[in-house]
Amino acid sequence: MVKNVSYVKNRNENNPLVTQSYGADPGVIVYDDTIYIYTTNDSQEFRGDNENTYSKITSLNCYSSKDMVNWTDHGSFNIAGKNGAAKWSNNSWAPCIACKKIDGKDQFFLYFANSGNGIGVVTSDSPLGPWQDPVGGPLLTGATPGCQGVLWMFDPAVLVDEDGSAYLYFGGGVPQGQEAHPMTARVIKLGDDMISTVGEAATIDSPYMFEDSGINKIGDTYFYSYCSNFNCKDGFNNGAIQYMTSNSPMGPFTYKGEVLKNPGEFFPGSNGNNHHFIFEFKGKYYIAYHTRTVETREVGKSLGYRTTHIDPITVKDGEICPVTASLHGVEQVSYINPYETVQAETIFTQSGIKVEGNENGTAVVTDVEDDAYIIVKGVDFSKGLSSISFTAYSEDDGLIEVKENTPDGNLLGTIKVDNTYGKYMSFSGDMKNINTVTDLCFTLKGNMDLDYWVAK
């Protein structure tokens, strides 16, 4: 049995976002004042000391947050393979997602790569699924008009413009002798239904292109971004995020500059591919990207298991300023309201737990090891505190200790958990009163599953 990942962040380290699982190639959507991040589920192959081949990955992770530092882990969605929504597909990599109103109702379109062989799409009426396959096969392959010469049909990025028109960006690979101008990036217009294409794909001449398309519209300008290859010259850096601009979603695009150097420049042991997503939240811009920070500390080997970070970026006078990747990451933009239901899998950092979810995006904390704990950052007790209740499943007796800040912090109270005889039950404990914003640490003793908690 593989020991749970127990990478614990310091309080001033908001990166990586999640430490209980591995997730790469982040794709982001902001919906209903919530950030949803979808990642390639690197944990699917993790066994402790084996190399990640990516060839068996058929599921995608999903995390969400309203405050950017506490992330609710919704588990993984089965997308490809015999148990997935798109059973024709062998793999699900590098997701991106868009929302569009269809027949008066918000619909979600999750695009993914079937390894390097094509792009698929699954749909839902919720950002958390369940997902359905509306096409019954790939949306894009190498046979799609305009895609001849694309070595890797993968890494999609999607844009829905203000007029409702939508575009998909994708591609990658470096033909021999064409390192400076691989000509393997493409953009194609999507049909009004978001699950068909219109016309031919157009080529994007992105210098030193490797993979990882990204797209943003800021003002009236379209920003196309991508990862450079590992044969760079002419002042380009290997494995770095570059960007181009255009006044049209179909191009042509003009090269502008570099956004983010390779993660290995900032985090020792994180050399490798670079994958990003630029997004806006509450009037500010951010970049999500992956590193190997958890793998480096927990495994101590370079095996290909990646974890998502977010850092702020500045867009000024039509240009994106270079980003310095960090462990500090972003600032908390709001506080946790403890008087409303808080999912137990809403986590700042943790030690010794796992999260398991289902196809509807609901999940629980499970597989609790000895001395496990969960820390939630910035909980607003301005109305005071008298008790906390947890909904839990247990086959034995257990105990939840509620402390301030850390496992060694001030004990606020305890919650005794009894055998629940095969169902979830609520357990409550009296707490010392506090009326400030504080971090909570739940130390867990006993083999239990946790669903949610609420304070009075």
C-alpha positions in Angstrom: 0.0 0.0 0.0 1.4 3.4 -1.0 1.7 5.8 1.9 -0.4 9.0 1.6 1.4 12.1 0.3 2.1 14.3 3.4 3.7 17.4 1.9 2.9 20.1 4.5 3.0 23.8 3.4 4.2 26.6 5.6 1.6 29.2 6.4 3.1 31.7 3.9 3.3 29.1 1.1 0.1 29.0 -0.9 1.8 26.9 -3.6 1.4 24.1 -4.5 -2.4 24.3 -4.4 -3.0 20.7 -3.5 -0.6 18.3 -1.7 -2.7 15.1 -1.3 -2.6 14.2 -5.0 -0.6 14.9 -8.2 -2.2 17.0 -11.0 -0.6 18.5 -14.1 -1.5 20.6 -17.2 -4.0 22.9 -15.4 -7.1 24.2 -17.2 -9.2 26.8 -15.5 -12.7 28.3 -15.7 -14.2 30.9 -13.4 -17.9 30.3 -12.8 -20.2 31.7 -10.2 -17.4 33.5 -8.3 -15.5 30.2 -8.1 -12.3 29.0 -9.7 -12.4 25.5 -11.1 -9.1 23.8 -12.0 -8.9 20.6 -14.0 -5.7 18.6 -14.2 -4.2 15.5 -15.8 -4.5 13.0 -13.0 -0.8 12.1 -12.4 -1.8 10.2 -9.3 -3.4 7.5 -11.4 0.0 5.9 -12.1 1.7 6.8 -8.8 2.8 3.8 -6.8 5.6 5.4 -4.7 8.8 4.8 -6.8 7.6 4.1 -10.3 8.1 6.5 -13.3 5.0 8.2 -14.6 4.5 6.9 -18.2 1.3 8.9 -18.8 0.1 6.1 -21.0 -2.5 4.8 -18.4 -4.0 8.1 -17.4 -7.8 8.1 -18.1 -9.1 10.5 -15.5 -8.9 14.2 -14.7 -8.8 15.9 -11.3 -10.9 18.8 -10.3 -10.3 21.4 -7.6 -12.3 24.6 -6.8 -11.8 27.6 -4.6 -13.4 31.0 -3.8 -10.4 32.3 -1.9 -7.5 31.0 -3.9 -5.7 29.3 -0.9 -8.2 26.7 0.4 -9.0 24.2 -2.4 -11.9 21.8 -2.4 -10.8 18.5 -3.9 -13.6 17.1 -6.0 -11.7 13.9 -6.7 -11.2 12.6 -10.2 -13.6 12.2 -13.2 -13.4 9.1 -15.4 -13.1 10.5 -18.9 -11.3 7.9 -21.1 -11.3 4.1 -21.3 -13.8 1.5 -20.5 -15.0 3.2 -17.3 -15.0 6.7 -18.8 -17.5 9.0 -20.5 -15.5 8.8 -23.8 -14.9 5.1 -24.1 -13.3 5.4 -27.5 -10.4 7.3 -26.0 -7.3 5.7 -24.6 -6.2 8.7 -22.5 -7.3 12.0 -21.1 -4.6 14.6 -20.8 -4.3 18.4 -20.6 -8.0 19.5 -20.1 -9.5 22.9 -20.9 -13.1 23.9 -20.3 -15.6 26.5 -21.5 -19.2 27.5 -20.6 -21.7 28.6 -23.1 -25.4 29.2 -22.9 -27.2 26.7 -25.2 -31.0 26.9 -25.5 -31.0 29.3 -22.6 -29.1 27.0 -20.2 -25.4 27.1 -19.2 -23.6 24.1 -20.7 -20.0 23.0 -19.9 -17.6 21.7 -22.6 -14.5 19.9 -21.3 -11.9 19.3 -24.1 -9.1 16.8 -23.5 -6.2 15.1 -25.4 -6.3 11.4 -26.4 -2.5 11.3 -25.8 -1.1 12.9 -29.0 -3.7 11.4 -31.3 -6.6 13.9 -31.2 -8.9 16.1 -29.1 -12.1 14.9 -27.5 -15.0 16.7 -25.8 -17.4 15.7 -23.0 -20.3 17.9 -21.8 -22.3 18.5 -18.6 -24.8 21.0 -17.2 -22.4 21.4 -14.2 -18.7 22.2 -13.9 -18.6 19.0 -11.7 -20.2 16.6 -14.1 -21.5 14.0 -14.6 -19.9 14.0 -18.1 -21.3 12.7 -21.3 -19.8 12.1 -24.7 -21.9 14.0 -27.3 -19.7 13.0 -30.4 -18.9 9.3 -29.9 -15.4 9.8 -31.1 -12.7 12.5 -31.4 -13.6 16.0 -32.3 -10.2 16.6 -34.0 -7.6 14.2 -35.5 -4.7 14.6 -37.8 -7.2 14.1 -40.7 -9.1 17.2 -39.8 -8.7 19.8 -42.6 -5.7 22.0 -42.0 -4.1 19.6 -39.5 -1.6 18.0 -41.8 1.9 18.3 -40.4 0.8 18.5 -36.7 2.9 15.9 -35.0 1.0 16.0 -31.7 -2.7 16.5 -31.8 -3.1 17.5 -28.2 -3.0 20.3 -25.5 -6.3 22.1 -26.3 -7.2 25.7 -25.3 -10.7 27.1 -25.9 -12.0 30.7 -26.2 -15.6 31.8 -26.3 -15.7 35.3 -27.7 -18.2 38.1 -26.8 -20.3 37.4 -29.8 -20.6 33.7 -28.9 -18.2 32.4 -31.5 -15.7 29.9 -30.2 -12.3 28.7 -31.2 -10.0 25.8 -30.2 -6.2 26.0 -30.2 -4.0 22.9 -30.1 -1.0 21.1 -31.5 2.7 20.6 -30.9 5.8 18.7 -31.9 9.0 19.7 -33.6 9.7 18.3 -37.1 13.4 17.6 -37.7 15.2 20.7 -38.8 12.3 23.0 -38.0 13.2 23.9 -34.4 12.8 27.6 -34.9 9.5 27.4 -36.8 7.9 24.0 -36.2 4.6 25.2 -37.7 2.6 22.6 -35.6 0.3 25.0 -33.7 -3.3 25.3 -35.0 -6.6 27.2 -34.4 -10.0 26.1 -35.7 -13.4 27.7 -35.3 -16.0 25.7 -33.4 -19.6 25.3 -34.4 -22.3 27.1 -32.4 -22.9 23.8 -30.6 -19.3 23.7 -29.4 -19.0 20.0 -30.4 -18.3 20.5 -34.1 -15.8 22.5 -36.2 -16.2 25.0 -39.0 -13.8 25.2 -42.0 -10.1 24.4 -41.9 -7.6 24.8 -39.0 -5.2 27.8 -39.5 -1.5 27.5 -38.8 0.0 29.6 -36.0 3.7 30.3 -36.7 4.8 30.3 -33.1 8.7 30.5 -32.8 10.3 27.5 -31.2 6.9 25.9 -30.4 6.8 22.7 -28.5 3.3 22.2 -27.0 0.8 23.7 -24.5 -1.5 26.2 -26.3 -3.2 29.0 -24.3 -5.6 31.7 -25.3 -6.9 34.9 -23.7 -8.7 37.9 -24.9 -7.7 41.1 -23.0 -9.5 44.2 -24.3 -9.6 43.8 -28.0 -6.4 41.8 -28.3 -6.1 38.0 -28.5 -3.1 36.6 -26.6 -1.9 33.2 -27.8 0.7 31.5 -25.4 2.6 28.3 -25.6 5.6 26.4 -24.3 8.9 26.6 -26.3 10.9 23.5 -27.2 14.3 22.4 -26.0 16.4 23.4 -28.9 16.1 27.2 -28.5 18.4 29.8 -29.9 18.0 33.5 -30.8 17.4 34.6 -27.2 14.6 32.1 -26.5 14.8 29.9 -23.4 14.1 26.2 -23.4 10.8 25.0 -22.0 9.5 28.5 -21.3 6.0 30.1 -21.8 6.0 32.5 -24.7 3.2 34.7 -26.0 2.0 36.3 -29.2 -0.8 38.8 -30.0 -3.4 39.4 -32.8 -6.4 41.4 -33.5 -8.2 38.3 -34.7 -8.9 35.0 -32.9 -7.7 33.1 -36.1 -4.5 35.2 -36.4 -2.0 35.9 -37.8 -0.2 36.3 -34.4 2.9 38.4 -33.8 5.5 37.2 -31.3 5.8 39.5 -28.2 7.9 37.9 -25.5 8.4 35.4 -22.6 6.0 35.0 -19.7 7.4 32.2 -17.5 10.7 30.5 -17.6 10.9 26.7 -17.1 9.8 25.6 -13.5 13.3 24.1 -13.0 14.7 27.7 -13.0 12.7 28.4 -9.8 12.4 25.0 -8.1 15.3 22.5 -8.2 14.2 19.1 -9.6 11.3 20.6 -11.6 13.0 20.6 -15.0 10.8 19.2 -17.7 7.8 20.3 -19.7 6.0 23.5 -18.9 2.2 23.8 -19.1 0.2 26.9 -18.1 -3.2 28.6 -18.1 -3.7 32.4 -17.8 -7.0 33.6 -16.2 -8.7 36.5 -14.6 -10.3 36.4 -11.2 -11.9 39.4 -9.4 -10.2 41.9 -11.7 -6.7 40.5 -11.5 -4.7 38.1 -13.7 -3.0 34.9 -12.7 -1.1 32.1 -14.2 -1.6 28.4 -13.3 1.3 26.1 -14.1 2.8 22.8 -12.9 6.0 21.9 -11.2 7.5 18.9 -9.4 7.7 20.5 -5.9 5.8 17.8 -4.1 7.6 14.9 -5.9 11.0 16.5 -5.2 10.3 16.6 -1.4 8.2 13.4 -1.0 9.8 11.0 -3.5 13.2 12.5 -3.9 13.4 11.3 -7.5 12.5 12.7 -10.9 9.7 10.4 -11.9 7.4 12.8 -13.7 4.7 13.5 -11.1 3.6 17.1 -11.2 1.6 19.5 -9.0 -0.2 22.8 -9.8 0.9 26.3 -8.7 -0.7 29.7 -9.2 1.2 33.1 -9.3 -0.1 36.6 -10.1 0.8 38.2 -13.4 0.7 41.8 -14.6 -0.8 42.8 -17.9 0.2 46.4 -18.7 -0.1 48.4 -21.9 -1.0 45.4 -24.0 1.9 43.3 -22.7 2.3 40.5 -20.2 5.1 41.1 -17.7 7.4 38.2 -16.9 6.4 36.1 -13.9 8.6 34.9 -11.0 7.3 31.5 -9.9 7.2 31.1 -6.1 6.0 29.0 -3.2 4.2 32.0 -1.7 1.9 32.2 -4.7 -1.2 34.4 -4.3 -2.9 36.2 -1.5 -6.1 34.9 0.1 -8.9 37.0 -1.4 -11.7 36.1 1.0 -12.3 34.1 4.2 -14.0 30.8 5.0 -17.5 31.2 6.4 -17.7 28.5 9.1 -21.4 29.0 9.7 -22.2 27.5 6.4 -21.4 24.0 5.3 -17.7 23.6 4.6 -16.6 20.4 2.8 -14.1 18.4 4.7 -12.0 18.2 1.5 -11.6 22.0 1.5 -7.9 22.1 2.4 -5.1 24.6 2.7 -2.6 21.8 3.6 -2.7 18.3 5.1 -0.8 15.3 6.3 -1.8 11.7 6.0 -5.2 11.8 4.2 -6.6 11.1 0.8 -9.7 12.4 -1.0 -12.0 10.2 -3.1 -14.8 11.5 -5.3 -17.5 10.3 -7.7 -18.7 11.3 -11.1 -20.9 14.1 -9.7 -17.9 15.9 -8.2 -18.8 15.1 -4.6 -16.0 13.8 -2.5 -14.9 12.8 1.1 -11.7 12.7 3.1 -10.7 9.1 3.5 -7.8 6.7 4.2 -6.9 8.6 7.4 -3.4 7.6 8.7 -2.2 7.9 12.3 -1.6 11.5 13.3 -3.2 12.8 10.2 -4.5 16.4 10.1 -6.1 19.0 7.8 -5.5 22.8 8.0 -8.0 25.3 6.7 -6.6 28.9 6.3 -8.4 32.1 7.2 -11.6 31.0 8.9 -13.8 34.0 10.0 -15.2 33.5 13.5 -16.3 37.1 13.8 -19.7 35.9 15.1 -18.1 33.8 17.8 -17.8 30.0 18.3 -19.7 27.6 20.5 -19.5 24.3 18.7 -18.4 22.5 15.6 -20.2 19.5 14.0 -18.7 17.0 11.6 -20.6 14.6 9.3 -18.5 11.4 9.3 -18.5 7.6 8.5 -16.7 5.3 10.9 -16.5 1.6 11.7 -14.9 2.3 15.1 -14.4 5.0 17.7 -12.5 8.1 16.7 -11.6 11.6 17.8 -11.3 15.0 16.0 -9.3 17.6 17.9 -9.9 21.2 16.8 -6.9 23.4 17.2 -5.7 26.9 16.2 -3.2 27.1 13.4 -1.1 23.9 13.7 -1.3 20.4 15.3 0.5 21.9 18.3 -1.8 24.9 18.5 -4.3 26.0 21.1 -6.9 23.3 21.6 -10.4 24.7 21.0 -12.3 21.5 21.6 -12.8 17.8 20.6 -15.4 15.9 18.7 -16.0 12.3 19.6 -16.9 10.0 16.6 -18.6 6.7 17.2 -19.3 3.7 15.0 -21.8 4.8 12.4 -22.9 1.3 11.4 -22.6 1.8 7.6 -23.9 5.4 7.2 -22.8 9.0 7.7 -23.8 10.6 10.9 -23.3 14.0 12.5 -21.1 14.5 15.6 -20.7 17.7 17.6 -18.3 19.1 20.2 -18.3 22.2 22.4 -15.5 24.7 21.5 -13.8 27.6 23.3 -15.1 30.9 22.0 -13.1 32.9 19.5 -14.2 35.9 17.5 -11.3 36.5 15.1 -10.0 35.2 11.8 -7.8 32.2 12.4 -6.5 29.0 10.8 -8.1 25.8 12.0 -6.3 22.5 12.3 -8.3 19.3 12.6 -6.2 16.4 13.9 -7.7 13.1 13.2 -7.5 10.0 15.4 -9.1 6.8 14.1 -10.1 5.3 10.8 -12.9 7.6 9.6 -14.3 9.3 6.4 -15.3 12.9 6.7 -17.9 14.7 4.5 -18.4 18.2 5.8 -18.3 20.4 8.9 -20.1 23.5 10.2 -19.7 25.8 13.2 -22.2 27.5 15.5 
